């Protein structure tokens, strides 16, 4: 039995890593600038890292890969929103409340999701209007545009700030959740916790609030977690297959393991595809594998 991995880092490409790290430390109090094995790094209070590699050209955001965006738990998302409104360097991103238009900057200013869901379909929006349902106010989820075009979420009303999640698109969220649990020992998180993931049909009915005016397809959804960092999974929003993540703005995610050689033997025996064989990475050793929708996953021996 191998000990489950823990989340290590998200690796980004950036035109100016120093400026990018400075932006994040200013917006998310408690984060700090540093280095990991000579690579510029942003440290979160929960020891999750974001690493940065300098590029000479703007890192590509498209075609869409499985890695969609990353986000933070904050103490007071609404207070954060008011602070960010006053900062010229912060570009807040609107959440559309219907396909006709209209937008808010925080989800709790839109109609609350029906039956505990994060959004409402066209029919459910009509029901909310007819029933006089009002926005709940208080904490919610919200977005800003980060350096190099990164999509950055901040959410909640939590005891402390920390790097909380990476959001994914997958061709089949249920099967992806099962893949992370079966091959990498992830803990089930969210709607598929305690179940055996089965293939579920993509539901084309969008819901709002959403970053896109045409809404967001939120079902089926799934989730896993490594330590206190969650991987939240939604369906591929388009009809084209998701692209490989290497070389994009969000190049790869990394997990920390205790015995890299044992993990290599296990994963190869299970038919997992390797992108890079084990090699030195500063004082560490690492290998790279491909996830269920071609997202790159680095395994770092600690």
C-alpha positions in Angstrom: 0.0 0.0 0.0 1.4 3.4 -1.0 0.6 6.5 1.0 -1.8 8.8 -0.9 -0.1 11.8 -2.5 -0.6 15.4 -1.3 -1.0 18.4 -3.4 2.3 20.1 -4.2 1.8 22.8 -6.8 0.2 24.3 -9.9 2.7 25.3 -12.5 2.1 28.4 -14.6 3.8 30.0 -17.5 4.3 33.8 -17.2 5.8 36.7 -19.1 6.9 38.2 -15.8 6.9 35.7 -12.8 8.1 38.4 -10.3 5.2 40.7 -11.3 2.7 37.9 -11.2 3.8 36.8 -7.7 3.6 40.4 -6.6 0.0 40.6 -7.8 -1.1 37.5 -5.9 0.6 38.5 -2.7 -1.1 41.9 -2.8 -4.6 40.4 -3.4 -4.4 37.4 -1.1 -3.0 38.4 2.3 -0.9 35.6 3.9 0.6 34.4 0.7 4.3 35.1 0.2 7.0 35.1 -2.5 9.7 32.5 -2.5 11.4 29.8 -4.5 11.2 26.1 -4.8 14.3 24.4 -6.2 15.3 27.6 -7.9 11.9 28.2 -9.5 9.9 31.4 -8.6 7.0 30.4 -6.3 4.0 31.7 -4.5 3.5 30.1 -1.1 0.0 29.7 0.3 -0.5 29.5 4.1 -1.5 25.8 3.6 1.8 25.0 1.9 0.3 24.7 -1.5 2.5 26.3 -4.1 2.1 28.0 -7.5 5.3 27.8 -9.5 6.1 30.1 -12.4 8.3 29.6 -15.5 9.2 32.7 -17.6 8.1 32.7 -21.2 9.1 35.2 -24.0 5.6 35.1 -25.6 2.2 35.3 -23.9 1.3 31.8 -22.7 -1.6 30.4 -24.6 -5.0 30.0 -23.0 -6.6 28.1 -25.9 -7.5 25.6 -27.1 -9.1 24.7 -23.7 -7.3 22.1 -21.7 -8.6 20.1 -18.8 -7.2 22.6 -16.3 -9.8 25.4 -16.2 -8.8 27.7 -13.3 -7.7 27.8 -9.7 -9.1 29.4 -6.6 -8.9 30.5 -3.0 -10.9 30.3 0.2 -11.1 33.7 1.7 -12.4 35.0 5.1 -15.0 37.2 3.6 -15.7 37.1 -0.2 -18.0 40.1 -0.1 -15.5 42.3 1.8 -12.8 41.1 -0.7 -15.0 42.2 -3.6 -15.4 45.7 -2.1 -11.6 45.9 -1.7 -10.9 44.7 -5.2 -13.3 47.3 -6.6 -11.0 50.0 -5.3 -7.8 48.5 -6.8 -7.0 49.6 -10.3 -4.8 46.6 -11.0 -7.7 44.2 -10.4 -10.1 43.4 -13.3 -13.2 41.9 -11.9 -15.1 39.4 -14.1 -18.8 39.6 -14.4 -21.1 36.6 -13.7 -24.0 36.6 -16.2 -27.4 36.0 -14.6 -29.2 34.9 -17.7 -28.7 34.5 -21.5 -30.5 37.8 -22.0 -27.7 39.6 -20.1 -27.4 41.3 -16.8 -24.5 40.4 -14.5 -23.2 40.5 -11.0 -19.7 40.4 -9.5 -20.5 37.7 -6.8 -22.8 34.7 -7.1 -24.8 35.5 -4.0 -26.2 38.6 -5.8 -27.9 36.3 -8.3 -30.8 33.9 -7.7 -29.8 31.1 -5.3 -29.4 27.7 -7.0 -32.4 25.4 -6.9 -32.2 22.5 -4.5 -28.7 23.5 -3.4 -27.1 23.6 -6.8 -24.8 26.4 -7.9 -27.0 27.6 -10.7 -30.5 27.9 -12.2 -31.6 26.7 -15.6 -33.9 28.8 -17.8 -36.9 27.1 -16.3 -35.7 27.5 -12.7 -34.9 31.2 -13.3 -38.5 31.7 -14.5 -39.7 30.0 -11.4 -37.6 32.2 -9.2 -39.0 35.3 -10.9 -42.6 34.0 -10.5 -42.1 33.1 -6.9 -40.3 36.4 -6.0 -37.2 34.6 -4.9 -34.5 37.2 -4.0 -30.7 36.9 -4.0 -29.4 35.5 -0.7 -26.6 38.1 -0.3 -23.6 37.3 2.0 -20.7 35.1 0.8 -20.4 33.6 -2.6 -18.0 32.9 -5.4 -16.4 35.5 -7.6 -13.7 35.9 -10.2 -10.9 38.2 -11.3 -8.5 38.2 -14.2 -5.0 37.4 -13.0 -1.6 38.0 -14.6 -1.1 36.5 -18.1 -4.9 36.1 -18.4 -5.3 33.6 -15.6 -8.8 33.0 -14.3 -8.8 33.3 -10.5 -11.7 32.5 -8.2 -12.1 33.6 -4.6 -15.0 32.2 -2.5 -16.7 31.8 0.8 -16.7 32.9 4.3 -13.9 30.7 5.8 -11.7 30.8 8.9 -8.5 31.5 7.0 -7.3 32.2 3.5 -5.7 29.3 1.6 -5.3 27.9 -1.8 -8.3 25.7 -2.1 -8.9 24.2 -5.5 -8.2 23.6 -9.1 -11.2 23.5 -11.4 -11.2 21.0 -14.2 -13.1 20.3 -17.3 -13.2 16.6 -18.2 -14.7 14.6 -21.1 -16.5 12.4 -18.5 -16.4 13.8 -14.9 -17.4 10.6 -13.3 -14.8 8.5 -15.0 -12.2 11.2 -14.3 -13.0 11.1 -10.6 -12.7 7.3 -10.7 -9.4 7.6 -12.5 -7.9 9.9 -9.8 -9.2 7.7 -7.0 -8.1 4.4 -8.6 -4.6 5.4 -9.9 -3.5 8.2 -7.5 -5.4 7.4 -4.3 -7.4 10.6 -4.2 -10.2 11.0 -1.7 -13.7 11.3 -3.2 -15.1 14.8 -2.7 -18.5 16.2 -3.5 -21.3 14.6 -5.4 -19.6 11.3 -6.1 -18.2 10.7 -2.7 -18.7 7.1 -1.6 -20.0 5.9 -5.0 -18.5 4.0 -7.9 -18.3 6.5 -10.7 -20.2 5.5 -13.8 -20.4 7.2 -17.2 -23.1 9.8 -17.2 -24.5 11.6 -20.1 -23.5 15.2 -20.6 -26.6 17.4 -20.0 -26.7 20.3 -22.4 -29.0 22.4 -20.3 -27.0 25.4 -19.1 -27.4 27.3 -15.8 -26.6 30.7 -14.4 -24.8 32.6 -12.9 -22.0 31.9 -15.3 -18.9 33.5 -16.7 -20.3 33.0 -20.2 -23.5 34.7 -21.2 -24.7 31.4 -22.7 -24.5 29.8 -19.3 -22.5 26.9 -18.0 -23.1 23.1 -18.2 -22.7 21.9 -14.7 -23.9 18.3 -14.9 -22.6 15.7 -14.4 -20.0 17.0 -11.9 -17.5 15.3 -9.7 -14.7 16.0 -7.2 -11.7 14.5 -5.6 -9.1 16.0 -3.2 -5.5 15.6 -2.2 -5.1 16.8 1.3 -7.0 20.1 1.6 -6.8 21.0 -2.1 -9.9 19.9 -4.1 -10.1 19.0 -7.8 -13.6 20.2 -8.8 -14.7 18.7 -12.1 -17.3 19.8 -14.7 -18.0 18.5 -18.2 -16.1 19.8 -21.2 -18.1 22.8 -22.3 -17.4 22.5 -26.0 -17.7 19.8 -28.6 -14.0 19.7 -29.5 -11.8 17.4 -27.4 -9.8 19.0 -24.6 -6.2 19.9 -25.5 -3.1 18.8 -23.8 -2.1 21.2 -21.0 1.7 21.2 -21.5 2.9 24.6 -22.9 -0.3 26.4 -21.9 -0.7 29.1 -19.2 -1.6 26.3 -16.8 1.0 23.8 -17.7 0.5 21.1 -15.1 -0.4 20.2 -11.6 2.0 18.4 -9.2 1.5 15.9 -6.4 4.0 14.9 -3.7 4.7 11.2 -3.2 7.0 9.4 -0.7 8.4 6.7 -3.0 8.5 7.7 -6.6 10.0 4.4 -7.9 7.1 2.5 -6.3 4.6 4.8 -7.8 6.2 4.5 -11.3 5.9 0.7 -11.0 2.3 0.9 -9.9 1.2 3.3 -12.6 3.0 1.5 -15.4 1.4 -1.7 -14.4 -2.0 0.0 -14.6 -1.4 1.3 -18.1 -1.1 5.0 -17.1 0.7 7.0 -19.9 4.0 8.6 -18.9 5.0 11.9 -20.4 8.4 12.1 -18.7 10.4 9.3 -17.0 11.8 9.9 -13.5 14.6 12.5 -13.5 16.3 14.9 -11.2 14.5 18.1 -10.4 16.9 20.2 -8.3 17.4 18.2 -5.2 14.1 16.3 -5.8 13.1 13.6 -8.4 10.0 13.8 -10.5 8.1 12.1 -13.3 5.2 13.3 -15.4 2.0 11.4 -16.4 -1.1 12.2 -18.5 -4.5 12.5 -16.8 -7.8 11.3 -18.1 -8.2 14.3 -20.4 -4.5 14.9 -21.2 -3.8 17.2 -18.3 -0.2 16.8 -17.2 0.4 15.6 -13.7 3.9 15.7 -12.1 4.8 13.3 -9.3 7.5 14.8 -7.1 9.3 12.6 -4.5 9.5 14.3 -1.1 
